[in-house]
Amino acid sequence: MANRETFALITGCSSGIGKELAVAFANRGVTVLGTARRTQSLDELTSKYSNIKALALDLSDPEIITKLKDSVLDYTDGYLDYLVNNAGTHYAGTAMDLEMDEVVAIFQVNVFAVMRLCQIFLPLLRQSPRGRIVQIESVTWNIPVVWQGAYNASKAALSQYSRTLRLVKPLGVEVIEIVTGFVQSNILHHGLHAPEDSVYLPIKGIIENIKYQGNANGMPAHVYAASITDKLLRRQVDPEIWEGKMARLLRLIFMLPLRLLVGHPSETYLDKRLIVPQNHLLYRRFKLGSLRESIGNLARPTCSRCSDLGKTCTYSLVKRRPGPPRGSRYTTRRPRSRTPSATPERSVTLQESDPVISPPGESVSSEQVAQGAPLQHPSTTSPSCSRHLPFSSQDEEHLYVTFLARQSQTDKFWYRCRIECFFDIAQDANPIYSKKRFLHRYRSSQCSQDLITAVALIAANLTQFSVGDGGPNLDAELDSLLSSSLLEDDLVGDTPSLDQFRKAYILALYEFHQFPGHHSWLRIGRVTRMAYRIGLDRLEHIRVLYADWSTVSDEDIQEWRALWWRIYRLDTYANLASGTPYLIDDTLIDTSFNLSQTANPSHAIFLPPNSAGLAELLPAITSDPETLLDNIHNITIASMRQAGLMIRIHMLRWQAGMLSQITAVDRQLTTLRLALPPGWLNPHRNAFINESPLAHHARLITVYHLRMAQLLLSVAECSARRADDWLSAWQRVLETCQDIAGLASQWDSAYCMTVDPAITFTIFTTLIFLDLQRKCELVATDDLRSSIDHDITVLHLQLKHFGTIWTQARLLTLSFESFSESVTGPLAHNHIALILSRFESPLHPRWLQFLASARPALEACH
């Protein structure tokens, strides 16, 4: 099975994306069964690559599709690893001018043929240990583009079919959609079709220019093919991959309501924000306004009264009846005794708001409404963008006023609850120093709307807060925030913006644990570098030198300090877990720890340039009980960073002097442990000093840091020692793992939400090494094996509790379970040495990949 050949059937390989996909798969050692209507068009590929085979296929002919299976079986041994449905056709016609024969033809190739291929080859895919159906789709399936009606419909049908087809997952077959943006290809060679009397002819040149420029400036096909092939060949693949130029931007557009993409800019909406985005995206983009010059305004009917008066026909808000604005005179239809003042025009004033729901301000009282006061939208940000909405009756106005009043109270309650909840989430990672001050600023409408939105959405998502029909779509809003938020755009030059920096940090923290991967790692790096750019690493120094910082209040400086040390922690977790160098240099930090207002201001506490001085800070830290936990947290993080550096030395295989460096760091760690306050390392709650459960768990996190540092040092030492001298170090690994399990045994799962979930890296690493200890041939007694089994059970349950909240923890749980099931033991020293040689960091991709496929490597180890 180790030399088993991998087969990929790829349709449409004669040119463009299909041709480059065949090359990309072939270059990666996959045998490609490439299809084309004429096999001669594949001669170039087959002559260059011995592992590309040419097969004939015409997707418009059902009989040829059925016969393709026999051709595939001639090359394979009754199985198929990849079915890549790339072949497709294009037909560009407006929705009003479609030729139905062309529509049938495009559906035959783009939809029906794909369905038939999936049907035919599903039995072969099931014979593969990792069968995958890959559907090459288009971003246009959900955007109403002129001249794309039939093509978009075929791609939408294919997408919905593919999503339903994922029900074959229990059969061992995955379905992956490749949502393709602009890629250079020849799919547009048929041109745009329109009859001579088409009303859309005035904009045909505009649409052609958009389409052909997009194709010409798109991602090169070989770059596109190489990127998605690398992703498809991974062990774990996202079910939906967006690739190609503008794919990410268009993904954001998909999140907008349909009314923002279509319509007419002269339509009257309840909220002015609905007009600008739609006008920009489609109406203005496709120059649909130019059609009115030739076909007139077809948006709405008019009436004789408006025509006679020469006025724009205005609809009422609810009934949509044509007619002039209320209050306009038309004497031929009114008794002369009535004057214009007898029926004054009534209106409600709305103010423009941002696309994302913002925190409400003060609600309008019922007395104000009764007196006819203009009603302000709860999410208003500026009074300069007001407009009036006419109503056809007082009843309509009353209904609308009541609706907005209720909506205001709903929004206000929703945001208030979520922001309160936010302070119960990952408290040791929260960048806000003073909760009381922040909430006061929020209630006074002094906080950044962007920050409040990010905080509320994240809190609602993590707490599984149910949102009614009128509330925001949490997943869509969060995805939009993560996709579009770049810290560089939020800062103007080097001007400090505390709320925007908080928002950037919070999004980085959330993405790191909820959507782990290189994107989140890069986001953390960007935030860290921007912190350096504006001087957060030398806050005490720049306060003296620069005017914009010298005017910042002491309370805000405390907030900036808190933010810096949170970034310091996140830099530690992200790079220690990934096996990459820290961006923050511990020896060059001139930002002090935060102290309470009662502490002596002359006794500022700074991180020492040498980790040997960490223990010397503890007397000053313990003298300020209010900041004790937070500052000891910084100290234990710093000690864990030093242990992480030893793992980097272990990775580089610098044997000379390695043991002496490990010993030096170990001594510093021992000194720090002994300098901590009495009872600090106690895994149980210190009830005699009235330690609260919340403080107990916050203290446990710092002990986890110290134990993780010890575990990393023990692993590095074990790896550095020779076969005849490694047993004592291997025993220290077991001791430290047992200590960590002892902490887990005192953990209350109710507090998984309140701490930084980065603790799961420690839990996961401990589980792996405990599992190795359990299967090591040195474990001779049943009592020890039973004790290790119990420790694994406790840690496994703790990790699963975190997994109910955070994606990262769920993935780590699955990784451990897969490793534990695949490696059976008993393991000798050479097996342990092999595993230790592969350990780069807790979450390094190569380490995780090795854990997922360790069994063959261990079986081959002698």
N, C-alpha and C positions, 0 to 999 in steps of 0.2 A: 504493500500500500504506500510505502514511502516514495516509490518511483512512479506512482500512478500518474498517468497523463491527464492534463486538464484540457477540456474542450469548450470552446465558445462558438455558438452559431450566431453570426452577425448578418443581418439583412441589409441590402443596399450598400454594398462595398465598392461600387464602381467609381465613386468620386466623393468629394466633400467629407462630411463628418464620418460616414461609414467607412471610407477608405482609411482615414486616420485612426479610427477605432481599431480596425484590423491590424494596422501597423503597431499601435500601442500595445494591444494584447500580445501580438507575436513577439515584440521586443521583451516582454516579461515572461516568456517561456510558455505561453498558452498556445495550444493548437487551434487555429482559427478556421472555422468552416464559413467562408464568406460567400454570400449570394449576390447575384446580379441577373438581370434579364438576359444579358449576353455574357457568357463566361469569358469571351475574348477580352472584355474590358477589364478583367482581373489578371491578365497575363503579366502585367508589370509587377503586381504584388507577388504572384506565385513564383516568378523568376528570381525575385530577391529574397523571398522567405520560404524556406522549405516547410515551415509549419503553418503555411496558409494554403488551404485547399479551396478550389473554386467549385461552386454549385450553382446550377441554373434555378431561377425562381422568378416567376411573374405573379405578383400579389393580386393582380386583377383576374387571375385564372384559378378558381377553387380546386380544380383537379391537379394542377401542378403543385399547389400548396400541400395537398394530401400526399403526393408522391415524394415530397422532400424528405419525409421521415426515413424512407428506404435508403436514400442517398446518405443521410447522416449515419444510419446504422452500419453502413459499409466502412466507415472510418472509426466509429466508436465501439466500445464493448457493451452496448446496451444502456449507456448512461450519457448525460449531458450536464455540464456544470453551469453554463451561462447561455441564456437565450436573450439576445440583444435585438429588440425590435426597433431598428433604426429606420428602415426604408419607409418612405412616405411620399406623398405628392401634394402639390399646392394648387389651389384655384382661388384667384383673387377677383371677386365680384361683389358688388354692393348687395345688401339684403333685398333691395327693390328690383334688382336686375338679374337675379340668379337664373341660370339655365339648369333645370332640374336634373338633366342627364349628367352634367358635371358634378352636381352635388352627390348623386348616387355613386359616381365613380370615385370621388374623393373619400366617401365613407367606406367604400369597398376596400380601398388600399389602407387608409389610416385607422380604420376601426375593425371592420369585419375580418379582414385578413389577419390582423393581430390576434383577435379572439380565436380564430381557427388555429393559428400557430401555437398559442398557449395551450389549447385543447390537445393538440397532437403531441406536443413535446413535454407535457406535464408528467407523464409516466417515466420518461427518461430522466427528467430533472429530479424526480423523487429517488432515483437510484444513486444520485450524487450525494456525498456527505454534506454538501453545501450548495444545493441547487438555487439558482437565482434567475428570475425574470427581470430584465432591465428594459424599461419603456422610455424611449427617447421622446420627450414631449416638448411643449413650447410654453413660454410665459404668456402667450397671447390667448390661452384658453379661457382666461377670466377677464380680459380687457376688451370692451366693445370698440374695436378699431374698424374704421370705414374700409370697405373692400376686403374684409376678412371674415365675413359672416359665416360662410360655409366651412372654411378652414378652421376658424375658432371653434365652431360647433363640433367638428370632428375631434379636435384635440381635447375639448371639454368632455366629450363622450369617452375618449380613451382614458382620461384621468379618472373619471368616476368608475369606469370599469376596473382600472388598476387598483383603486382603493378597495373595491369590493373583492377583487381577486386576492387580496392579502389574507383572505380567509383560508388560503391553502397553507398558511404558516404551520399549522399543526402537522401537516404532511411533510414538513421538512424543506419547504420551498419558500424563499423570500421574494418579495416583489418590490423593486426599487424604481421610483420615478425620477428621471433626470429632467428637471424643469430648465429648459434651455433659453438663454437670452440671445443677444445678437452674436452670431458666429458666422464667419465668412464661409459662404457656400453658394451653390448654384440653384438653390430651391426656388428663387424668384425668376427663373429664366422664362417662365410662361407669360410674364407681364400682368398688367391690370386689364380686366375686361369690363366694358360698358357699352351699351347700345348708343347709337347716335342721338337718341332723344332722352338720354339719362339726365335727370336733374342734378346729378353729382359731377358732371363733366367739368364745371368751373373749378373744382378742387382736385381733379385727377392729377395734375402736375405736382401739386403740393404733397399728396399722398405718395406718389412715386418717388419724390425727392426724399421723403422721410424714410421710406422702406429701403431704397437703394443705398442711401448714406449709412443707415444703420447696418446694412449688410457689409458694406465696404469697410466701415470703421469697426466692425465687430471683432471679437476674439479670434485669432487664427485657429483654424480647425485642429491643427496638430497640438496646440497648447490646450485646447478644450479637451481633446481626446485623451491626452496624457494625464490631465488632472482627474478626470472622472474614472479613468482606468485604475489609477493608483487607489482611489477610494473604493472602487468595486472589488478590488482584490484583497482588501483588508478583511480581517476576521469578522469584525462588526461594522456594519454599514448603516448609515441613516436611511430610513425608508424614502426620504425625499431629498434630493441633492439639487441645489440651484447653482448653475454654472453658465458662464457666458457674460458678455458685457451687459451692464445695466440690470442683470438678473436680481441683484440685491435691492436696487431701487424699486424695480417693478414689484418685488415681493411686498414692499411697504405699501405700494399703491393698492394691492389686493386687499389690504386691511380696511380701506376706506369704504363707507357705504356706497351702494350703487348710485344713489342720488348725487353723489359728489363727482361721478364720472360722466353722467349723461344729463341731459336737460338743456335748459335755455337760460342765459344769464338774466333775462328780464323777468323770470318767474319770481313771485313773491314768496319768501320763506319766513318762518318764525324767527330764524336766527341768521344774521347776515354772514356768519362764518361759512354757511353752506354754499355761498355764491362764488367766493374767490377761488377755492380749490378746484371746483368743477370747471370754472371758466378757464383756469390755467391748464388743466390736465387734458381735456378733450375738446371742448367747444372752441377755445382759442387755438389750441395746438393744431387742430385739423382745419382751422379757418372756416368753420361751418357758417359763420356769419355772412360770408360772401355768397352763400346760396340764396340769401334773402333778396339779393339784387335781381336774381333771375326768376325765382319762384315765389317771391313774396314771403311775408311772415306767416308761416304755417303753424306757429307754436300754439296759437289759441284763436278761437273765433272772436269776432267783434260784434257789436250791435249797432242798430241804426241811431240810437241816441248818441253814442260816442262818435259815430261818423259825422252826424250833424253838427256836433259841438267841436269837432276837430281835436278831440282829446283821446289819450291812451285809454283803452278799455281796461278797467281794473276789476279784478275778481274779489269777492269777499273771501275772508280767511277760511271759512268752513264750507259754504255751499258752492264756491267756485262759479258764481253766476256772473255773466258778463254785465257790464254797466259802468257808468262813470263813478269817480270817487264820491263818497258820501259828502254831502254839503254843497256840491256844485249845483248851480241854478239851471233850471230848464223850465222856463215860465209857461211854455205851451202845454206842459203836462202837470202843472200845479195850480191850485186855486190862487188868484191874485192876492187873497187875503193873507196868505202865508208868506212870511219874510225869511230870509236866509238865517236870521238869528234865532228863529223859532226852533230849528233843529241843528244845533251846533255839532260840528264834527268831533267825534270822540276818538281817542287813540291811546295806544299803550306804547311807551318808549322802551325800546330795547337797546342794549349796548353790545358792541362786538366783543366776542370772547375768543380765547384760543381754542384750537381743535380739541385739546384734552381738557376734560372737566376740571375746573379749578376750585379751590376751597371757597365756600360761600361767605359773603360778607353779612352785614346786618340785614335781616329780613324786614320787609315792609309790613307795617302793622295794619290791622284790619281797618283802623280809623283812617289811615292814609289812603287805603284803597277806596274806602267809602267816599272820601273827599275828592277822589279823582286824581290823586297824585300819580305822576308817572312811575311805572313799575320798572325797577332795575333788575336785570338778569342777575342771578346769584353769583355767576362766575365772571362778573365784569372786571375789567382791568383798566379801562380808560373811559372817561366820560365824554370823550371827544368824538366818538363814533356812533352816536345815537341816531335812530331813525324811527319813524312812526308807522304803525301797522293799522290800517283802517279796518273797522268792523261794520258789518251790515246791520247789526242790532245790538242793543245793550245786553241782551241775553248772551250773545256770542262773546262779547267782551268780558262779561262776568264769568263765563265758563273758562275763558283763557286765563283770567286773573287768578281764579281759584286753582287752576292747574299749575301755574307757575309758583304760586305760594306754597302748594304742597311739594312741588319739585325742589324748591329752595330748602324746605325743612328736611326733605329726604337727603339731599346732597350734604347739608350741614351735619346731619347725624352720621352719615356714612363716613365722611372725612374725620370727624371728631373721634369716632370709635377706632378707625384704623390707625390714626396717629397715636392714640393712647396705646394701642396694641404694639406699635412699633418699638416702644421702649421696653417691651418684654421679650424682644427677639434679639438673640446674639448680643447680650448686653456688653460683654467684653470686647466686642467689635464695633459698638455703636460710636460714631464719630462726634456725637453731640455730648458735650461735657455737662451742661446744666439742663436737665429736663425742665425744671421749673421756668427757667428763663426762656427756653425755646417755646414752650407752650404759651407763655405770656406774649411772645412776639407773634406766634401763630394767631392767637385770638385777637391781636391788634392788627392783623393783616400786614405784618411787616416781613414775613418770610417769603422767599422766592416761590412763585407758583410751581416752577419746574421741580424744585426739591419736594414740596408738599405732595405733588402728584406722584413722584417716584416713591416716596415713603409710604403713601397710602396704598398704592397698587401692590407694592411688595408685601406689605403687612397683610393685605387682604388675600393675596395669593398663598402665602405661607400658612395663614390661619384658616384657610379654606372657608373664608367668609362668603356667604351666599350673596349674590348680587341680583336684584330684581331686573325686570325687563328694562327699566329706565336707567340702570346703572351702567358703568363702563364694562366693556369686554376685557376682562383682566388679561387673558393670554395675548390678545391682539395688542392691547396697550403696552404691555411689558415688552413684547417682541419689538414693537415700534421704538420704544425707548432704548433698548439694547442695540438695535440696528442703526439708529440715527444719532445717538449721543456720543459726541467726541468732545473731550475736555478742551481741546484747543479752540473749538468754536465758541465755547462758553466763556473764555477769558479774552479780554481785550488787552493785548500787550502783556504787561506784567502787573496789571492792576489786580489787587486781591479781590476775590469774589468768594466769600466763605460758603455761601449756600450752594453755589454752582460746584465748588470743589467737593462739598459734602455729597452732593448728588452724584458726581463722578465716582467718588469712592464707594458709595452705597451700591451703585450699579455694578462696579467691578467686583465687589464682595459677593453680591447676589449671583452674578453670572459665573463666578469661580466655583461656587458650590452647587448651583442649579443647572448650569450648562457648561460642564467642564470641557476643556480642550484648549487648543492653541489660541483661539480667539480671546478667551478669558485671560489667559496668561499674558497676551499682548496688551490687553486693556489695563491690566495691573501695572505692567511696565510703563505704559503711557502716563498713567496717573502718578506713578512714582517720579518719573522724569519731570513732569510738570511741577511737582512739589519741589524738586531741586531747582527748577527754573525760577520760581518766584521766591525761593530762599527759606522754605520751611525748615530745612536742615540747619540753618544758622539764624534762627529767629531772634535770639537775644542780640546778635550782632547787627542785623539790619534795622532793628528798632531804633538804634542810635544813629544810624547813618542816613536813613531815607525818610523824607517828609511824609510820604503816604503811609508808612508804617508807624512813625512816631505819634501820629494822631489816633491810632487804633486804641480803643479803650482796653483796660486791663482784663475786663470780662471777655472781650473778643479775642484777646491774645491767649487766654486760657482755652478758648474754643479752637484756635489754630494749633496750639500745642497738642491738644487732645487728638486733633485730626492727624497731625504728623506721626504721633506714636501709634495710631491705628494703621496708618500706611506702613510704618515700620514693621508691624506685626504681619500685615498682609504680604509684604515683600518677603518676609521670612517663610511663611507658609507656602506661598506660590513657588518660590525657588528651591526651598528644601524638598518639597514634594516632587518637583520636576527634575531635580538634579542639576540645576543651572546656578551660576554665580549670583549672589545677592547684588542688587543694584545699589543698595544703601551701604556705605562704608561706615562701620561702627566707630572707627578711629577718628572720624571727621564730622562729628555731630555737635553743634553748638546750640541746641534747643533743650531747655531744661524740662524736667518732669513737672507735672502740675502739682501744686500744693494748695491746701485749703486757705481761706482768708485768715484763719487764726494762726497759721504757721508763720515762722519767722521769715520775712521776705529776703533777708540777707543770706539765708542758708539755702540757696538754690541747689538742686540736685541735677548733676549732669552724668550721662553715661561715660564711664572712664574709657580712655583710649586703649587700655589693656584690660582684657577680660579678667585678669587676676585681681583687679580692683573692684569687682562686682560686690563681693561680700562686704567691702568697706562702706558701701552705701546704705546698708541695712539699718544701722543706728539712726541715721537721719530719716529714713523712710518710715521706720516704726514709730517715730516721734509724732507722726501726723496720722492718727487713726482714720481720718476721713478719706484719705487717698492711699491708705496702706495696701489694699488689695490691688488697686490699679497699678501702682508703681512696682510692687513685687512681681506682678504679671510681666511688666517690661523687663525686669531683671532675669526672670526665668526664660523669657523669649531669647534674650541675649545669650544665655548659656546654651540654649538649644542650637542657636546659630553657630556657635563655636564647634559643637559636636558635628553639625552638618558639614563643616569644612573638612573634618577628618574623613567623612565619607567621600568627599571629592578627591582627597589624596589617595584614598583606597581605590577609587575609580582609575586614577592615573597610574596606579601600580608603582608609586614611588616608595619602594621598600626601605631605602636608606633613610634612617632617622624617623621613620613613620611611628615606630613603637614609642620612641621618646616623646614625640609630639602628642600622641594619644595619652601617654602618662601625664604630661603637663596639663592637658585639658581635664583629665580625670581628677587631678589634684585640685584644680580650681573648682570643679563641680563639688568635690567633697567639702571644701572650705565653705562654699556657699550654702550647702545643705546644713552644715553645723551652725552657721551664723543666723539661720532663720529663727523666728520666734519659737518658743517652746510649744510643742503640739502641732506645729504647722504641717508636718509630714503625716500626721495621724489620718488614716483614711476614714475614720469614723467622725461623726459630728461632735465638736467640742461642746457638749451640753453644759458643762460646769461653768463655762464662761458665756453661756447664753448665745452661742453661735446659731444664727438662723439657718434654715435649710438652704436659702438662696446664697448666703455667704459661704456656707459649707461647700456648695458645688462650685462657686467661684474660686475658692481656695483649692479644691481638688484639681481644677484646670492647671494651676501653676505646678502642682505636684506631678501631673501628667507630663508637663514640659520637662521637668527634671528627670523623670523616669525615661522619657523618650531620648533625652540626651545621653543617659547612661546606656540605653539599648543600642544607640548608634555607635557609641564608642566601643561597646563590647563586640558588636558585629565587625567593626573595622579591625579591632585587635585580633579577633578570631581568624579573619581573612589574612592578616599579616603574618601569623605564626605558622611554623612548619608543622608537618603531620605529627611529629613526636612531641609537640609542645602546644597543641591547640586545645587540649581538653579543659584546662582551667578557664580559658576564655569562653569556650562553648558552655561551660557551667554558669558563667556569669550572664550569658544570654538568657538561660533558663531562669536564673534568679530574678533578673529584671522583668522578664515577662510575667513571672508570678507576682511581683510587686504591682505591676500594672493591672493584672487581673484582680488583685486585692482592692484596688481603687474602684474598678468596675463593679465589684460586688456590693459596694456601698452607694452605687449610683441610683438615683430615682429618675425613671424615664420621663416624669413630668417636667424635668428641667432640661430636656434635650433642646427645647426651643430657646431657652434663655442663654445658652452659651454658644460661642463660636464653633461651628461644626467642623473646624479644622482638627479638632480632637480625634475625628474619625481616622485621620492618617496614622495616628499612634495606635489606635485600636486595630486597624487593618494590618499594620506591620507586626504587631504583637501576635495576632492570630496566625500569620504565616509562619513565624518562627516557633510558636508553640506547636503548630501542626508538624513541623519538622522534628521538634523534640519528641513528640509523641511517637513518630515513626522511626526515630533513630534507634539503631540496634543497641545503643548504650543504655536505653531505658529497660532495666532488667526486672523491676518489681511491679506487681499489679497495683500496689498502693500509689506509686508515683504516676503510673499511667492513668489511674482513676482520677488523681488530683489534676493532672493536665487536662483530661477530658472535661472535668468540671470547669476549669478556667476557660477553656475554649467555648463551652456552652454559654457562660456568662458574658464573655466578650462578644460572641456572635449575636446574642440577644440584644446587647447594647448597641451594636452596629445596626441591627435591623430596626431598632427604635428610632435612631437618627434617620434611617432610610424612609421612614414614613413622612418625613418632612423634606429631606434634601436628596436630589438626584445623585450627587456625588457618592453619598453613603450607600445608596441602592446599588450603584455600579461596583463599589468596593465589596459589598456583600456577595454579589454574583461572582466576582473575580475570586474571592476566597473559596466559595463553595465549589467552583469549577476546579481550582487547584487541589483542594482537599480530596475531591472525588477521583481525580486523575492520577494522583501520586499515592501509591499504596504502601510502599516500604517493604521490608526494613531498609533503612538508609545507612550506608557506611560512610566513613570519612570522605572518600572520594566523591560521593554523591553530595554531601554537605558542602564540600569545597567548590564543586561545580556551581551549586546554587548561590553560594556567597559571591562567587566571581561574577555572577550576572546581576547582583544587587547594586543598582546605581542610585536609586532613590525610591521612596514609597510609591510614587505615581509615575515614574518614568515609563514612557510607552514601551521601551524594549523590555523592561522588567515585567510589566503587566502582560506583554505578549509571551514572554518566557513562562510565566505562571500558567497561562492558558494552554501551553503546549509543552509542559515540562516532561511529561512521561516519556516521549520518544528520546529526548536528550539524556534522561537518566538511565533509560534502558541501554543506551549505546555507551554509557560511561563504564569503564572497566578499571 
